[in-house]
């Protein structure tokens, strides 16, 4: 592809026509950068999708190159596909501010990249954990906040690599509590869904002493769900859908990411920036 594309890290300058001047030196209009847009959760998802396709093609290319009898037509096709992907990604990102991770990247984008980067890890699953009344109430009243309380509970079960967002949904029904979490986690092989439910969302038993309000399943709203990630970008958008509302409702940050998830997000972000600049 011979078409030139903008490099995303450079401000694109536009020079206007010269201004009339009575002096010996001609003057030109001030050079101003083209307006650039913030990197949002949606933009992060699109860029990560482009990069994931590129990385997948590279993995296939490596396998093809190692074979004694090379399928040159397929190799050439994959290389052309990657060149096209890169060109499209560069054009898409040309007016997006991809700033320094630590100091300037918007929290929304950081949060998205943490989820997207962690989603690429082997064994990562999409999780939804409903909470029993007792657990939800304890989380909301915890001194360090609900995310700290719930992440600590998860660690007691051996779940140490994960990222999630707490979500609070108002409901007219008081049968189940409105607080629950959506996220991505690596679940230990020995940890069962039943064991997670016993801790986070025990079944309702109002005849027990004391009564357990717990969680009562209705329809397909299972208390605990841990499934394979089919479309990480769509799942990350779903995770983030009530972030601002929950943040306002709880007066605290509803998001949590383990160190491993944060590192995965930063590595993905830096890899994408390097790829777009190359």
C-alpha positions, 0 to 999 in steps of 0.5 A: 500500500503506497498511501501515506498515513499520519503518525499518531504521536505527532501533531499534524500542522496546518499552514494557512496562506501568507498574510499581507505585510508591509515589512521586508519579511513575509509573515505567515499565519500561526501554525496550529495543531489539528484538534485531537480526541481523547482515548476512550474505552471504545477507542481502546477496544478498537485499537486492541482488536486491530493489534490482536488480529495483527499478533495472531497473523504474526503467530501463524506466520512464524509457524509457516516460516518454520515448515520445510515446505513453505506455503508462500502464497499464504505467507504473502497473503498474511503479510499483506493483511498485516500491512493493511491492518496497520494502515487502517489502525494508523489512520484510525488513531491519527487524531487520537491522543495516545499519551504517557501511561503513568501521567496523562492517559485518561483513567477510562482508557487505562481501565479499558486496557487493563481489561483488554490486556488481561483478557489476552492472558491464558486462562482468563475468563469473563466473570459475573459475581452476584452478591448475597445481601450479607456480603453486599451490605458488608462491602458497602460499609467497609472502611476501605470501600467495597472494591477493597473488601470484595478483592480481599474476599476473592484472594481468600479463595485463591483468585489473585489475578483479576480485574473487575468493576462493581455495579450497583443497580436500583431495583424495586424488588428487595429480593436480591441486592443491587450490588454485583461485579463484572470482570475478568479473572484467572480462576484456579482450576481447583476452585469450583463455582459452588465454592465461590457461591458459598462465600459470595452469594449463599443461597437464600434460607430464611428458615435458618437461624439466623435467617440467610437473605443471601441470593435467590436465582431468578431465570438465567441470572445465575449467582456465579458465572465464569465463562470463556471470553469470546469477544473481549472488546464487547465484554469490556464495554459491558463491564464499563457501562454503569461505571459513572453511575456506580461511582456517583452512587457509592462516592468511590472508585468502583474499579479494581485491577490486580498488579498483574492486570495493570501490568498486562494493560500497560504492556498492551498499550505500549505495544500498540503505541510502538506498533503504530509508530513503526 
